[in-house]
Amino acid sequence: GGVTTIDPGYKNTGSCVSAITFLDGEKGILRYRGYSIEELAEKADFLEVAYLLIFGELPTQEQLDKFHSDIKKHSVVDDDVKKILDAFPKSAHPMGVLSSLTSALTAFNPSSVNVDSEEEMYNAIVRILGKFPILVAWTMRKKMGLPLDYGSSSLGYVENILQMMFKRPDENYEQNPILVNALDKLLILHADHEQNCSTSTVRIVGSSHAGLFASLSAGISALWGPLHGGANQAVLEMLEAIKEDGGDTKKYMGKAKDKEDPFRLMGFGHRVYKNFDPRARIIKKAADDVLGDLGVEDPILDIAKGLEKEALEDDYFVKRKLYPNVDFYSGIIYRSMNIPVEMFTVMFALGRLPGWIAQWREMRLNKEPIGRPRQVYTGETLRSFKGINER
Ligand code: CMC
C-alpha cells in the first residue's frame, strides 16, 4: 500500500539515530559528542574537533599526532587534478569547482570507493582530510590568479590551510596568530549541525554505498544553495547593497517582510533554532574581536549590527522567531581575513567536512538501509498511449 502522510521539507521527520551532535533549538544549545560549542570554540583546535566528531572522543596527544601524520601522508593530489582545475573558466563559482574536484578525486583514488571495514573507512577519511584543503586553497588561488602550490608538512592543519591559500610566490609567508585563531574558531563552529540539508544529502547518497568522496561532493552541492551555506555569501552581498543604498536598512526590512517580494533577510531564521543560534552569538563577538585585533574598520559591521537590532525589535521577526544565524556575521570575519566573497561557502564546506565524514561513518557503521522516502501520488490515473500524430 501507499503512504498517507507526507512531511515536505522533513520538518518533523527523524531520519536516523545519531550520537554525534546534540541540538536544542528552543534553548539554543549545540554540543558535539557532549561538549558545548562554547567550550570547544574557546579551548579546542579544529583538528581535535574533527577527531572528536569522527571517532567520538577527544584524542590523546599520541592519537592526535598519528591522525595528523596520516593526514599529511595524503596531502597531495594527482597532477592531473591541476589540469581539470585549469579547464574551468576563471569566472566559475568556487563551489561548483570544489564539488567537481571532490568528485574527480574518486577517479584518482579508486581504493576509497568501495569501503566496508573500519580500516578502509579510516584510510578514505585521512585521504580526504589531506586532499580537501588543497582543493579549497587551489579554487581560491585560481580565482586570484596565483600559481598552485602545496603547503608545508611542518605546519599545523589550520596554519597550513592559511599558507596554502595566501602564500605568494617568493614570499616568506608569516603566520598571523590572529588569523589562525579566527579560522580555527570559525571552522569549529561550522564543523557539524546534525541532520541539516547537506548532511542528510551525504548520508542518503552514502546509503547507496556510493563512496565517501562522491557523497561529500553531493553534500557540497547541497550546501551551495542560498537557503543553506550559500547564505554567508548572500549576507555579505546584501550588506554591500545596503551600504551602496546609503545604509537604508528600513528599505530592506520592508522588502523582507513583503510577501510579494521574494527577498529574505539573509542570515536570519533557522529551521531548528527558535530562540537564538548559539553559533551566531559566538561569531558576533569574534567579529568584534578579530576586526579589533587586525585593526580593520568595516562599516559593514555597523550595518549588520543595526539591521540585527531593528529585526529583533520588529513584530514580523519576533512573531516568527527569526534570529541571526551562523551565516550573519561569519562573512564579515572572512572579509577581514581577505578571503573573497565567492569563497565564503567554500570555507563553510571546509569546516563542515569532519561533520559530513562523521555522519557518513556513523551511517555505515550502523548499517543503515538505503535512504528511499515514499510519496503520495497526485498524477493522472491510467490512460492509453496516443501516437504522435494524434496528440
Ligand atoms: N526573512 C524574511 N522572512 C523569513 C525569513 C527571512 N530570512 N526566514 C523565514 N521567514 C518567514 C517565512 O516567510 C515564513 O513566514 P510565513 O509564516 O508568514 O509564511 C516564516 O518566517 C517561517 O519560515 P519558513 O521558510 O517556513 O522556515 P523554514 O524552516 O522552512 O526555513 C530558512 C528556514 C533558514 C531556510 C529560512 O529562515 C531562510 O530562508 N533564511 C534565510 C537564508 C539563511 O540565512 N539561511 C541560512 C540558514 S543557517 C545555516 C545554514 O544552513 O547555512
Residues whose N, C-alpha, C, O or C-beta is under 5 A from the ligand:
A	BS01	CMC	P226 L227 H228 G229 A231 A256 R264 L265 M266 G267 F268 G269 H270 R271 R320 N325 V326 D327
